[in-house]
Amino acid sequence: MQTLQRRIAALESANPPDENLTITRRIVSPGHLDAEIFRLRSGAGEAWERLPGETEQKFVDRASREVKRSACGVARLVSGDGEACHVEH
């Protein structure tokens, strides 16, 4: 077991994990799979709106920089307004 722990420590020091991780979930609906992101919200209740002329990637990058992170450096962003879609069968 000691050998395994030393090997893991050596691997982690050679390739340290990123300090910050942002998980972005893109919510899509049928027929709109390529829809661009204009709103993002975090698990902590924060919200962002895309600025006029701002590209989608720059918008996601901005929200990723501004979002509050957990003690481990992880943040969660979700696209859309969070309304549930109901389909009648």
Legacy VTK file of the C-alpha trace (Angstrom):
# vtk DataFile Version 3.0
C-alpha trace
ASCII
DATASET POLYDATA
POINTS 89 float
0.000 0.000 0.000
2.865 2.392 0.787
4.280 1.852 -2.704
0.951 2.692 -4.324
0.599 5.868 -2.272
4.127 6.966 -3.219
3.408 6.303 -6.901
0.168 8.318 -6.741
1.958 11.196 -4.995
4.694 11.150 -7.664
2.113 11.194 -10.474
0.160 14.055 -8.885
3.304 16.134 -8.398
4.341 15.539 -12.031
0.843 16.386 -13.346
-0.937 18.503 -10.744
-4.701 18.863 -11.218
-6.038 22.217 -12.387
-6.727 24.523 -9.497
-10.117 25.531 -10.835
-12.655 23.383 -12.594
-15.852 24.781 -14.074
-18.573 22.372 -15.109
-20.908 23.988 -17.636
-24.178 22.236 -18.443
-25.884 23.296 -21.658
-29.617 22.610 -21.483
-31.106 21.994 -24.936
-34.548 21.137 -26.233
-35.607 19.132 -29.281
-35.201 21.148 -32.447
-32.861 23.641 -30.739
-29.719 21.576 -30.187
-27.436 24.335 -31.523
-29.025 27.204 -29.585
-26.490 29.664 -28.176
-26.146 30.386 -24.471
-27.478 33.781 -23.366
-27.990 33.100 -19.635
-25.980 31.179 -17.056
-26.681 30.495 -13.414
-24.595 28.896 -10.702
-25.433 26.467 -7.935
-24.988 29.359 -5.497
-27.804 31.397 -7.084
-25.589 33.713 -9.117
-26.761 34.643 -12.624
-25.170 36.131 -15.739
-26.622 37.619 -18.917
-24.702 37.733 -22.171
-23.717 41.290 -23.123
-24.529 42.777 -26.538
-21.765 41.862 -28.992
-20.212 39.333 -26.605
-19.433 35.952 -28.167
-20.765 32.838 -26.515
-17.249 31.660 -25.609
-16.275 35.022 -24.089
-19.537 34.986 -22.118
-18.864 31.501 -20.708
-15.256 32.484 -19.936
-16.424 35.620 -18.089
-18.942 33.696 -15.990
-16.287 31.052 -15.252
-13.943 33.747 -13.927
-16.642 35.433 -11.805
-18.433 32.390 -10.338
-17.991 31.545 -6.659
-16.132 28.260 -6.247
-16.254 25.505 -3.672
-13.365 24.995 -1.280
-11.948 22.542 -3.842
-12.020 25.160 -6.619
-14.984 23.648 -8.453
-17.876 25.681 -9.883
-21.059 24.683 -11.693
-22.754 26.736 -14.387
-26.072 25.842 -16.029
-27.388 27.415 -19.216
-30.986 28.501 -19.696
-33.592 29.710 -17.272
-34.127 26.356 -15.560
-37.766 25.958 -16.578
-38.761 22.347 -16.988
-40.110 21.191 -20.320
-43.223 19.034 -20.266
-44.114 16.832 -23.201
-47.623 15.535 -23.667
-47.922 11.992 -24.980
LINES 1 90
89 0 1 2 3 4 5 6 7 8 9 10 11 12 13 14 15 16 17 18 19 20 21 22 23 24 25 26 27 28 29 30 31 32 33 34 35 36 37 38 39 40 41 42 43 44 45 46 47 48 49 50 51 52 53 54 55 56 57 58 59 60 61 62 63 64 65 66 67 68 69 70 71 72 73 74 75 76 77 78 79 80 81 82 83 84 85 86 87 88
